[in-house]
C-alpha cells in the first residue's frame, strides 16, 4: 500500500473515531445503560414484593405464553427465561410485547402498504394468467405464487430477465453500469453502508446524477450510526443533492422498534432495473477489504416488469421512515410494455417480509421449497439458527430421499452464531442432511435452489432475526434460465468446501458444544 493510501486510511479511521466520540453515539450508549440501570434499581427497591409475588406471577405468565400464537420454539425460550429468572423475565416479556413505539411504526407501514396495494393489484399477472401458466408447468410454483399474492400482496411477473451474480465484485460492476444509465430516478435501500472504495465510487455517481436532475433517494438502517457513518451523514448527502433517510434510529427509553432492522438491499434504476441479494455497500462485500477470509456473496439483477415490486417495496419503506404528503407512486411505475423484456423465460416474484404483521413470508417460502422438493434442495446461508419447524422440514426431506445440502461459513463473523449453527449439526447430519463449510472464508449468500425449477436469492438468512425480526426482501425465481447459473455457482462453491462428518461432530471442542447448547435455549431472543 502506498504512503498516501496509508495516510488516507489513517485519516479516515481518525475521522470515524472522532465522529463517534463527539457525536451522539456515546449519549445513546449512556442512555441505554441508564435504561438498564433504572430497571435494576426498581427491582432492588421493590425486591421484597417481587420475591413474594414472583412464583404466582411466573405461573400466570407461563399460562398466558402457552395460549399465545407464538412459534413453539419461541414459547420454550420464554418458558425458560420466565421460570428461571421471573424478576427479570416477566418485565422483559411485558416490555417487549407492549411494543412501545412499535405500534406507531406498524401503523405507518400498514398505511404505506394500503396506499401501494392498488399499484400491486393493477400489475400484470394478478388476473391469474401467470399463475394459470405455472399451474400447467409446475403446480408447486403456482401454489406458492398464489400464497405470495393472496397473503403477502406480491404478484408474479413474466417479461422479466434475471442475471445472477456469484460474487459481490460482479454485482458492483453491474451496479455502476446501470447507475450511469439513470435518467429519472435512483432508489437505494441498504442495511450496511461504510466508507471505502465501493461506497465512495457509488457516491460519486449518485452525486453527478443528482446534479443532472435525477431523483436520487438513499435510505440506510439506523445501526450504521454506531460504527460506520456519523449521525450527520444524511445532511452530508442532502448537501450533495441526494435525498436521504435513516430507518429506525435507536431511541432509548421510548421504543422496542430498534429490534426490527431494515435488512433489505434494494437498488432500482428508472423502474427498469432492480437489484437485491446479500451484498451491502462496504468493501468486504467486494473483497476489497479482508474480513473473515474470502467473502462469498450473491445477488441478482432483474430487468423488466418484475422491477415494479422492488420500486413499490422501496417506496413503502421510504414513506414509513418519514411520511411524505401526496406521494405519487404511479409516476415511478413505467408502463409494462415499455419495460417488458421480449422472449424472457420463466416467472419472477419479488417479495418482502415485515416483522410488523403475523405473516412469516420468508420462512413460508423457504419451507415450501423444502417440503415440495423431489430431487434436491441446495442452500447457502451465513447462519443456521433454526426453529423446530425448519429442522423438521430439513430432516424429513432428507429422510424421504431428497438431496439436502447446506453450505455455511468455515470462518464465522460471529462466534456465537457459529456455535449455534453447530448445535444443529448432529440432528441434521444424522437424518442425512449434508452440511459443508466454505473453507476459504465467510459465506454471506442467501440462496435456495430446488430441483432446478425454483430458487430464491435475497437478503433472508436462516435465523430468527431474518425470519422473525427484520424487514427483508428476495426474488423467487421459477423456470428462469439464471437458475442454471445458481446451480453452477453452488457446485463451484461446494468444490471449495469441506463436508461435516459424524467424526468431526464427535470431536468438536467441548466449549463449542457447551456454549452452542446453552445459546440454543435463548436463540429466539438473540
N, C-alpha and C positions, 0 to 999 in steps of 0.2 A: 504494500500500500504506500502511496506517495506521501510526502510530508504534508502537502496541502490537504490531502484527503484525511490524514490523521488529525490535523488541526481542526478541520471542519467537523469531524466526528466528536472531538472533544468539546467544541463549541456547542454542538447540538445537545450533547449529554449535559453540559453545564446549564444550557438554557432550559432544558427539560427539568433539571433538578430545581433550579430557582423558580420555575413556573409552578412547581408543586409546592415548594416551601412558602412562597409569597402569595400563592393563590388561596382558594377556598378548600383545598384538599385536606389540610390539617384541621381546619374548622369542622368539616364534615366528619372526619375521623373522631375528633374530640366529642362531637355531639352524639355520635353513635355510641361511644364509650359511656358518655353521660346517661344515655338512654338505658344501657345495661345496668349501670350503677344505680340508677333510680329504681329499677325493678328489684335489684338485690336489697337496697335499703328498705323498700316496702315489705319485702319478705321478712327481713330481720325485725322490723318494728312490730309486725303482726305475727311473729313466729309462733306464739302460744296458740293463737286462734287457728292459724293454718294447720298446726300439728294436730289439734283436736278434730278438725273437720276434714283433714286430708283423706282419710280412709273412706268416709262416706262420699266425699266429692269424687274420688277416684273411681269408686264403684259406679256412681251415677254417670260419670263421663264415659266409662267403658261401655255401659249400656247404650248411651247415646251414639258413640262411634260405631257400635255394631249395627246400628239401624240407619247409618248414612249410606249414600250410594258410592262411596269411595272404592277404589280397587282393593282387593283383599290384601295385597302386599303392603299397601299404604296403611290400611287398618292395623295390620300386625305391627308395623313400626310404631304407630301411635299407642297401641296397647302397651308395648314395651316402655315407651317414654313415660306415659301416664302412670303405669303401675310401679315403675322403678323410682321415679322422682316426681311424684304428684305435685309437689310445691312449685316445681318449675314447669312440668309437662302440661298441667291444666291451664295455667295462664298463657303459656305459649300457644296451645291449641286454640284457645279463645281469641287470642290476639291475631293469629294468622287467619282464622275463619271469619273474624269480624270484618276483614278486608277494608281496614281503614285507608281511605284514599283509593282503594281498588275499585270501588263501585263507581266512582266518578269517571275513572278511565274506562270502565266497562260500558258505561252509558255513552261516552264519546265514541268508542269504537263501534258499538251497536248502531249508533246514528249514522256513522260513515258507511257501514255495511248496508244499511237500509237505503241510503242515498245512491249507492253504486249498484244495488241489486237490479234495477231496470236495465242498466247497461250490460250486465252479465246475461240477463234473460233475453235481451234482444240480439245476442251474439249468434253467429251461425252455429248450428249443431244442436240447439236446445229444442228444436222441433222434432227431436228423436231420430232424425235422419242418420246422424253419425252413429248413434247407439244401435240403430237397426242394422247398419252395415257391420258393426262389430259383432252383433249377435250371430250373424251368419258365419263369420270367420273365427271368432273367439268369444264364446259366451262368457267366459270368466272375465275378460276385459270389459265386456258390455255391462256386467253386473257391477263392477267397481266404478265404471263410468256413471251409471245411474246413481250409485251412492254419492259420488262426489257432486253430482248436480243437485240431487234432491236434499241431501243432508248438510252439504257444505257450500252449495251455491256456485260450484265451478264447472262450467260446461266443457265438453270435448270439442276439439277442433281438427279439421283436416286442413289442407292447404298450407301446411307448415313444414319447414325444413329444420332439421336438428343437426348441429355439429357438436361432437363430443371431444372434450379436451382431457387427455390423460395426465396432464401435469399443469401446474399453475402458470408456468412460463408461457405456454401456448395460449392460455386464456388472456394473459396480459397483452400479448402481441395482438390478438384479435380485438380486445377492448380498445386499444389505441387506434386501430384501423377504423373501427366503427364510430368512435368518438369524433374522429376527424371528418366524418361524413355528415355529422349532425347539422340540421338546418332549422329545426323548430324547437325541439326541447330535448333535454337530457335529465333523466331521473336516476338517482343513485341512492341506495339504502344498504348500509353495511354495518356489521356488528363491531368489527375492529378496524381502526384506521390509525396508522402510525407513520410518522415522517420517515422518509427514506427514498431510495431510488424509485420504487413503484409508485408511491403516492405523489411524490414530487413531480414525476413525469406526467401523471394523470392530471394533477392540479394545474400544470402549465397549460394543458389542452383545455381544461374547463375554463380557465381564466380567459384564454383567447376567444373561446366560443361565446362566453358571456358578453365580452366586449363587442362581439359581432352581432349581438341581438338574440342569441339563442337563450331560451328559458332554461337555466341550469338550476336544478334543485338537488341538494345533497342532505342526507339525514344519516346520523350515526347514533349508536347506542350510548347512553349516558355513562356507562362504566369506563369508556375511553378517557374520561376526565381524571381518573385516578392515576394513570401512568403514561398514557400515550399522547394525549393532547391537553393543552391548557384550557381552563374554563372559558377563556376569552376567545377561543378558536372560532365560534360562529361569527363573531364580529369581524375577525380577520377575513373569513370567507365572504361575508357580506360586502366588505370593502373592495373585494375583487369582482363584485357583481354577481356572486353565487348565492342564491337563497339557501339558507341552512337552518336545520332544526336538530335538536338533540332529543332523542327519545328517552323519556323517564329518567331524568337526572335524579340522583339519590337525594332524598329529603328526609333527614332523621325526624323522628317523633310523629310524623303525620301520615306515613304510608307503609303498607307492605307491598306496594306495587313494584318496588325495586327488585323483588324476586322474579318478576316477569320481564325478561330482557328481550330486546329485538335482535334475534339471532339470524335474521334473514340476510341474504346477499342478493340484491337485485340491481341490475342496470338495464335501463330502457332508453333507446335512442329513436326519437321521432315516431314511436309506436310501431316501428317496423322490425326492430331487432331487440331481443331481450336476452339477458344472461342470468344464470343462477348456478349454484354449486357451493362447494366448501371454501372457495378462495376468497379471503379477506384482502384488505388493502394494506399489506405490510410486507417487508422484504423477505421474511422467512417463507412466505407462501410462494415465492418465485425462486427460492434457494439463492437469493442474493445475500442473505444472512444465514449462517449456520445455527440452527436450533434443533436439538434432538436428532442429529444426523440428517439424512436426506429427507426433505419434506415432500411426501406424496399426497397430492390433492387432485381433485377433478372438478369439472364444470361442464355446462352445456350452453351453447348459443342457439337460440330459436329465432327463426325468421318466418314471418307470415302472420296468419290470423291469430295464432295462439298467444302472440305478444300482448294482445288485448287484456288478457287476465293479469299479466305482470304489471301492466300500466295501472290497472284498477287497484291491484293489491298495494302498489306504492302509494297511490292517492289516498287510499283508506288510512294507511299509517301516517301519511303526511298530515292529513287533517286531524287525526286523532292526537297527534303530537302538539297540536295548536290550531284551533279552529280558524278557518278562513271563510268569510261570508261569501255566498254566491259562487262557490267553486263550480266552474263549468266543465264537468267531467267530459262531456261529449266532444269538446274541442281537441282533446288529446287522443281521440279514438278515430283513426283513419278508416275509411270505408273498406270492408273486407276485400272487395275486388281490386283495390289499389295496392294491397299488401300480400295477397294470396300468392303462394309460390306454385307455379304451374308444375304439374306432374309430381308434386310432393306425395310421398307414400306414407301410409300409417296415420295414427291419431296421436295428438299431443294434448295432455290435460295439465296445465299449470294449476297448482293449488296451494293454499295456505292453511296454517293451523294456528289457532289462537287459544291461549290459556283462559280467556275470559268467558268461555262457554263450556258446556259439558260434552261437546263432541270431540273425541280424540281422533282427529282426522289422520294425522301422521301415522299413528300406531295402527289404525284400522287398515290403511293401505298396505303397510308392511305385513300385517297378519294375513291379509287377503293373498298376497303374493306367496307367502309361506304355505298357507293352508290349501291353495289350489294348485301348487306345483306338482308336476307329474314326473319330470326328469331331474331338474336341478334348481337350486337356489344359491346364487353366489352373492356374497355380502362383503362390502368393505366399510368399516366403521372405526373411528378412533377410540370409542368407548363401548363397553359391554356391561351395562348395569341394568339388568332385566327384571321385569315383574314376572309373576308366576305364569300369566297367560302367554307371554312371549316364549318363556322357557318351554312350556308345554307344546307350543306350536312347532318350535325348532326340533325338539326331541321326537315328537310324533311324526314329523315329516321324515326325519332320518330313519325312524323305525319302519316306516312303510316303504322304504327303498329310495327316497329322494336323496340325491347327492347334495347335501348341505355343506357349504364351505364358507368360512368366515375368515377374512384377513384383518388382523389387528396390528397395532404398532409393536415393534420389538423394543424401541426406545420410547418410553412414555413421556408425555409432557407433565402429567400429574401422577405421582406415585400412588396416591390413594385410589385413583381411578383404575390404575393398572392392577393393584391388589384386589379391588372389587371385581374386575374382569376375570382375574384368575380364580376367584371363588366360584365362578360358574363353570370353569373348565371341567372338573370331574364329572358332573352330571351330564354335560353336553357331549363330552368325548365318549363316555360310557354308552350313550344312546346311539353313537355313530356319527355325530356331527364332527366334521373335520375343521380344526382350528389351526390357523397359520399366523406366524408373526413375521412382519416385514423387517428383515434383518438390517437393511441399510439405514433404517431410521424410523420416522414417525408417519403413520397413515392418518390423514385428516379427511379423507374422502368419505362421502356418504352415498353409497351406491348399492342398489339391489338389482339383480338380474334373474329373471325367472324363465327357464325353458327357451330362451332366445326370443320370446314373444313379447314379454313385458319387462319394463325396467323403471327404476326411479333414480334420478340424480337430483340432489338438492342440498339442503342445509340440516337435515334431520338426523341426529345421532341416535344410536340405540342406547339411550339412557333416560333417566327420569326428567332431567332438565329439559331436554328437547321434546319429549313425548307428553309432558305434563305442564311445564312451567314457562316455556319460551314461545315467542312468536316465531314461526318457521315457514318455509316455503320449499317447493320442489316441483319437478315436472315428471308426470307419469307418461312413459313412452310406450305406445302399443303398436307393434308392427313397423316401426320406423327403421330404415337402414342403419342408423347410427348404433343400434343395439349390437350389431356385429362388431363395431369398434369398441364398445363396452366389454364385450366378451374377450376380444383380443387383448385389451388392456388388463383385464383380470388375469388372463393366462400369463401375461408378461410379469405382472406383479407377483403372481404365485411362484414363478420361477426364481424370484429373489427372496422368497420367504421360507422359513423353516416350519415344518409341521409339529404341532404339540402332540406328544405321545403320552401314553399312560405312565411310562417310565419317568418322563420329565415331570409329570404331575406328582408322582410318588416321591420324587427327590426335591420337590420345591422347598425353598427355605422356610424355616419354621415361622419366622416373623411375618413373612408374606401370607402364609396360611392364617396365622392368628389375626393379623390386622384386617385381612380380607374378610374373614368370617365375622369379625366384630363390626366392621363398617357395613356389612351386608344388612345388619339389623336396622340401621338408620339410613340406608341408601335413599329411600324416597324423600328424605328431608334435605339431602345434600344438593 
